[in-house]
Amino acid sequence: MKFSAALVASVFAFASLGNAVPSGILCPAVVMPPHEVLAFTSGTPVYLLELSNQGGVATLTKTGLESGWNFGNGGMGYPWCPTGTWLNIVDSIRPWKPLVFSYLQTTTTWNAGYNKYLMANATKTYSESSDFLACKPLNLTDAELAAAPNWTVFLLTDGFIPTATDETSEKVNVQSCVKTKLWIKGVCLFQALSLLHLR
């Protein structure tokens, strides 16, 4: 099998991205194929919505984050390189833990990779879980939500869905919450080869 000159050049070409990347970190000049994280529980109103970052809050929307993920050090970072934001679990006494995006990686317990469900490994305060909770925000009408879905996402560390508002769910309609799983979509080998233009 021969590789095109363009492929060889793109694989070995590294570019420093200036202030966007900490000193000494180089990212390969290769474009990653899209990798959505999808709500993957059929029969729910969030089915096939994508994980998104809405002002630092993890949400499910029609068009989410798709530029590849960084799973280093037990994290879930976006984009893959240079990673600018990390999906973090907010500590809470409740079994539904808020999920936020921030520039610092504070969560190192994700069990994540392409073509698998996102899972939070067990910690001292909760067991491992691949269950998530998606809830309608209080500030959206049903018509607005139907036109532009925007569901707030929580990690669910037991099987119970909240029935009353508490300090972690005060900005969502708890009666709207549905349980789901998040599938990290990968790219098949054929797609990867076609994207790299192998000859």
Summary of the structure (lengths in Angstrom):
residues: 199
radius of gyration: 18.5
end to end distance: 6.9
largest distance: 61.7
contacts: 573
relative contact order: 0.19
helix: 14%
strand: 33%
